[in-house]
């Protein structure tokens, strides 16, 4: 669990370092100029990190499934080598899948005023500014959505279905509460991440205004990486104990 949390932290740091510095510069200067190559690069690393988080959240749900439904075999199934292989596959898949889409977007033609009314280079903005036909790119986006969104979501739903069934079969209320508490942090992170992305990219533009879309974009680009460590820290007894010991030592010194 701690290994996957560290990988989640790396992904969050990647999102923040990719988005926040440029966003602060835009806010301080009331606008900023960015080159096309820098914009494509920002889009690529942003999509890669978001895709990785989708894959990792699915892997973490599988990890919780094994811990609750097969506790006696957990140590033999989720070995260090197996965890490293799963995270490496997530990184490789996220960087590879998003690379094709980024290359295709870089080949678009832009002939109008290239002004992006946003604080980072999002894929929807490229499609709105492009003068050439974007039908192929839209097909790519839908095709990429299957391995990035549909498959991880299915894994998460199936894993938690088995988890709920296993927890409900526990006779003692204390045991059920302990089992659910091990999944609460992951469920909160999954809910925040998926619902904000669903609202921004799936809800029709007539329902969601552009200003509201920018605000919601900040939730999964800035707010989610900020609250992820807090959520896992507050829900983890080992981390809280380590923080208390650190504070106690600092007070003594």
Secondary structure, DSSP 8 states (H G I E B T S, - for coil): -HHHHHHHHHHHHHHHHHHHHHHHHHHHHTS----HHHHHHHHHHHHHHHHHHHHHHHHHHHHHHHHHHSGGGHHHHS-HHHHHHHHHHHHHHHHHHHHHHHHHHHT----S-----SSS--HHHHHHH--S--HHHHHHHHHHHIIIIIHHHHHHHHHHHHHHHHHHT-SSHHHHHHHHHHHHHHHHHHHHHHHHHHHHHTS-TTTS-HHHHHHHHHIIIIIHHHHHHHHHHHT-HHHHHHHHHHHHHHHH-
